[in-house]
Structures are given as C-alpha cells and as structure tokens.
Amino acid sequence: MQDNDPTRELPRPQDPTLFTRIFINRNVPLLALAQALSNTLQTMGLTTTPIAAFAMLGPDKALATLPLVFTHLGLMSGTVPASLLMDRIGRRAGFSLGSVIGIIAGAVGVTAVFQQSFWMLCLTAYLQGISISFAWYYRFAAADAAPPSLRARAISLVLFGGILSGLLGAESAKWAKDLLAPVTFAGVYVMFGVVCILNLGLLAFLDIPKPVKHVSDVPARPMLEIMKQPAFIVAVLSSMMGYGVMTTLMSATPLAMMGCGFTFEEGATVIQFHSISMFAPALFTGHLIVRYGVLTIIGIGAAILIGCVLVAMSGISFQHFLLANVLVGIGWNFCFIGGSTLLTTVYRPSERAKTQAAHDLLEFTTTAITAGLAGVILAWAGWSYVNLLALPMIATVLIAACWLYMRQGHVELIPMKS
C-alpha cells in the first residue's frame, strides 16, 4: 500500500511512557509557556490597539481596525521567511529572533502613543505580526519532534499553553493602560517588551536539535504538486476559514462594544474569555481527533462557529458579546488544530518547511483581509453585517470536510515517508 494512502487505520500510541519522558518533561511545556507569552502579546494588542487607533483618528473611524490589518500583514509576510530561516538555523534561534522583533515593536508602540501617531501604531502592529509569525511555529516544532501517532496531542498541548494568555493578556492590558499616565495605553506597549524579554529567557532552555538535511532517493516534490493533494486543500481551508471567522468577529468586538456603551474594561473581559476559550479545548482536542477523526472535529468546529454567529446576531448585551466570543474561540480551536494536524500528513520531511510556510501564508493572508473588512463593514453597515461575513467562510469549511470524507473516508495521521 502506498505511503500516502489515507485509508489505513490510525495506529495507537505504542509507547506513551516515551512520549511522557521526552515531550512532557521538557520541550512541550516550554513550548506551551512560550505560546502563552506570545498569545499574551496578541491579546494585549487586540484589546488595546483598535481603541488606541480610534482615539487617534478624526471623525471618520472606519480605519480603526487598520492596525490589526497590519498585524496580520506582518504575520503574512513573516511566515515564509520564518519557516525557511528556522529550517537553516534551528527552531530555538528562530524563535529567539521573533522575540527580539517583539521587543522592537513594543518600543515603537510607546513612541506611537506618546506622539499620537496613527501610522507609527500601524508599524507597531506590523512588527508585532512578524514577531508572532515565528511563534505560530511552536505547534509544528512539537509535532515534528513527536511520534506520528502523538502529533495531534503534541499540537494540542502546546496550544493549550495559550490559555494563560487569556488570563495574562487582558489583565495586563487593564493594569498597564495607565502605567505611564496621563498618556493612556503607552504602558501596554512597555509590557510588550517585558513579555518578549521573558520569552527570550524561557527559550534558552528549549532543547530542539538543529534540522538535519534529509537524503532520500525520492526528490522533494514541487509545491504545486503538494498543494493539489485533497488533504492539503482541506487542511488549509479549515485553518484559513476558521481563523478568518475568528479574526472577523474578534477584530470588531472591542469597537462594537464601545459603540454599544460598554467600557474598555468590559471589552477586555470579553476578549479575556475569548482567549481562554481559544486554548482551553486544546487539552482534549488532540484526543478527540485520535478517537473520532480529524474531519469530524473540523466539522464540529464549523458547527460551533455557526452557533457563534447566531448568538452574535440575536442581541447586543454584554452576555451576547461574551457568549459569541467564547463560541468563536472554541470553533477556531477545532478547525485550527484539525487543519494543522491534517497538514502533517501531506508532506515528506524534506518538504516540511515550505509546506508549513505555504499553509501559514495562506492562512494569514485570509486574516489580513478579514481584519480589514471587519472594521470597514462595522463602520458602514453595523455589527450584524460583520457576522454575516462569517457565514460563507463557515460554509466553505463544512463543504470541504464533507468532500474529503466522501472522497477518502477516514484520514490517517501518519506523515509521508521520504
């Protein structure tokens, strides 16, 4: 049977003790903590940047989410160089470089707020996005080192570390908002630098060998050939659309809540619970994928996203905003971890860097577009139309998952061999 035959049974973990000794005891908890610190930056930026931009703009507030677009542009433009660079210099060096860029972003952000410069705030967001583009490879660093049957769980455990960002990010933004009073929000960008410095110290203990060049009689395939695989298409669509839906609602929520009369602190609380809901399910998502299949979990994630839209469109109370953001976090978790896990089945070791880079490039291109559309649609049409934007993306995920299931049935989680 061919190596890429997706109909084989998913093997059970053969040596969980080995998994526990190698991954739980060192790399996975370190990567999970690093993921938590990175997502703390993202939560602080999401909570603060649209409100800071809103205050800097004139009467027309349609560009209030533009800095978030720059964050996603940074993610988009950084993801390919980050993957290829780490393939050359190693994961730890690449992750450390990302933290250094985050420190620079914090310094630029402080200057932007003091000078009330909207375009410097956009530059801050762009640098923050580049920094985070390195950090999103923490999940693949764990997956690449794990046995094939445990890769879904390794990805889940690393992303579970992000639950701390829900506790740290919004609370840090609340606490640091007036740290450099009377200049509001400058302290938040000081915290950017502090968090990145902490992350640098943490990464020093990471023990991931530098990449080994794979020698094989089978040459690496062109990227277009890899991208034509049905499993690649569905993996990318699940991650792209799941992340796109979350970005659409998440980007607009702080501004929509402010327009409904809620305070900064109330908006930060909603984002806090949203961040927790993004990562808390990761404790068991990997187990669910192994038990029920990756396509089932992707489909459930899409169904949860539909529930989010229905809640968001049914009212504008604090409870509606809170529940909608919790649901979109859970739906994203299932779609994103499902897509990331499915991706590990479509490439050979020699194709790893470029395939992972292509996946994340397409994903963050989508988030950049949806972040920009969310602000414009919110300003011109209102909160309900922002939610309507999510429905075609959710439908795409459901159709793609059903298509692959009917085409191939159960999808195994064993990667291709060289």
Secondary structure, 3 states (H helix, E strand, C coil): CCCCCCCCCCCCCCCHHHHHHHHHHHHHHHHHHHHHHHHHHHHHHHHHHHHHHHHHCCCCCCCCCHHHHHHHHHHHHHHHHHHHHHHHHCHHHHHHHHHHHHHHHHHHHHHHHHHCCHHHHHHHHHHHHHHHHHHCCHHHHHHHHCCHHHHHHHHHHHHHCCHHHHHHHHHHHHHHCCCCCCCCCHHHHHHHHHHHHHHHHHHCCCCCCCCCCCCCCCCCCCHHHHHCCHHHHHHHHHHHHHHHHHHHHHHHHHHHHHHCCCCHHHHHHHHHHHHHHHHCCHHHHHHHHHHHCHHHHHHHHHHHHHHHHHHHHCCCCHHHHHHHHHHHHHHHHHHHHHHHHHHCCCCCHHHHHHHHHHHHHHHHHHHHHHHHHHHHHHHHCCHHHHHHHHHHHHHHHHHHHHHHHHHHCCCCCCCCCC
